[in-house]
Amino acid sequence: MSTKWRLFFPSNNEISQHTNLSAHDIGQVLQSLINKELIEIIQTTDKINKIETQYRMDNLYEKLIDYMDNYICESKSETEEVLVESDHQDGLSYVMRQFEIEFGRLLSPIEREMIQSWLIEDGYNEEIVILALRESVLAQVYNFKYIDKILLNWQKMNLKTPQQVKQYQQKF
């Protein structure tokens, strides 16, 4: 890969502020990635001879690209049943990503299970879960129990489609 992928050198504390991991855990993850030669720490000199430390991530990106290439090739050769399951997982991933964007952090495993439960066990439409998330964000309540109550309330009012929910919301 000719392009050099580099990130400046944030502290473990800075990284931990954007994740669910402690600074200590971040240090362990980074060390593991360094040991596996997926990332490396390099020092460069800028235009005014100031030394900068950066993460070089070329190997990590190459591995990710290889993985994605292999995954896509495997997906194309799967049966239709597996493709339907993959589409469902894409929807689940999309909903989880929307939660991470709105909450400004990664979701915990329990939170991921709750979203999966809403979609698979409770049978909520992905768009309805997103609408409940949006209502929660507008109320400035970033809480899964609150979102669960919204979904249960809509279920009690027999609001089953995104259109029904939107019509209900327009009334208020």
C-alpha positions, 0 to 999 in steps of 0.5 A: 500500500503506497498511502501511509495511514497515520494518526497523531499520538493521542494519550490513552486517556484521550482515547478512553474518553471516546470509548467504553474502555479505561486508559489502562485497557486502551494501553493493553489493546494498543500494545497487543496491536503493536505486538501483532505488528498491526500498528507501529509508533513512529516519530517524524520531524515537522517543518520547524524541526519539532518531533511528532509521534504518530501511529502508523496503521498501514498493516491494520488497514491492509488486514482489514481490506483483505478481510473485507475482500474475503468476506465479500467474496464469501458472501457472494457464494452463500445461499439465499437464506444466508443472504437474508440473514445478512440483510437482517444483520445489516439492519441490526448493525445500522440501528446499533450504529445510529445509537452510537452516533446519537449517544456519542459512544460505543454501546455496551454488550448489554445495550447491543443485546437490548437492541437485538431483543427489540428487533428479533424477539419483540419484532419491532421494525428497525425504523420504529426503533430509530424513531424511538431513539429520535424521540428520546434524543429530542427529550434529551434522555439518553437511556435505554429504559426510556426508549424501551418505555417509548416502544412499549407505549407505542405497542399498547397504542397499537402503533405497528408501522413507522407511518402510524408512529409518525402520524401519532407524533404529528398530533402532539 
